[in-house]
Amino acid sequence: MSEELKKDRQDNPDTEEVKQETEATSEEAEETVQDTLEPDAEDSTEDKEEDEASGAPEGSWAERKAAKKKLKAEKKQDAYKEKINELEDRVKRQMAEFENFRKRTDREKTAMFETGAKSVIEKILPVVDNFERGLGSIPEGEKGSAFAEGMEMIYKQLITELEKIEVKPIPAVGEEFNPDFHNAVMQVESEEYESGIIAQELQKGYTYRDSVVRHSMVAVVS
């Protein structure tokens, strides 16, 4: 052994221990592999000797050897199938979780969009109210003027655009009072309508798709 190697072992005793442990592990691994490869041959020799001692027909040991191999292969195949089933179940669960996540995300996106849209519509509705008040206050003699017709055209364009995004006025006068759509602010006497029917609309209400953006302010027949 060289002087440098001796010195290295003296300076690094742990390195020598690791090397010895590695060599021992390698020897154990080789023995394990050898034991794994040889059992079939040993079992076959023992089976053959037992057949000869017991007077069993020639070839019985070979049949037992084949049966053992078949049983071993079946056990291995069953283990593989069990592992495959486990992995398939895990994949299915993950796919189901992802699908639930996707649906939940879509619902959240839709809800956020609906909330934003309703907020914008609520700010536009007072503009619509002012247009209607302005058009209603034009004197009869000026309704055919260029200014009045221009205001009417702008109002109709605004209403058309709101209808395109599914903003619709809530029916009121002549309808039965419905607290889901109407807000009763007063009761009135009426010869035209029965009790519980809306006789007057004080402020127009609107819906956006299937939800109420603003309830109608109405007067109901007492």
Buried (B, 14 or more C-beta within 10 A) or exposed (E): EEEEEEEEEEEEEEEEEEEEEEEEEEEEEEEEEEEEEEEEEEBBEEBBEEBEEEEBEEEBBEEBBEEBEEEEEEEEEEEEEEEEEEEEEEEEEEEEEEEEEEEEEEEEEEEEEBEEBBEEBEEBBEEBEEBEEEBEEBEEEEEEEEEBEEBBEEBEEBBEEBEEEEBBBBBBBEBEBBEEBBBBEEEEEBEEBEEEBBBBBEBBBBBBEEEBBBBBBBBBBE
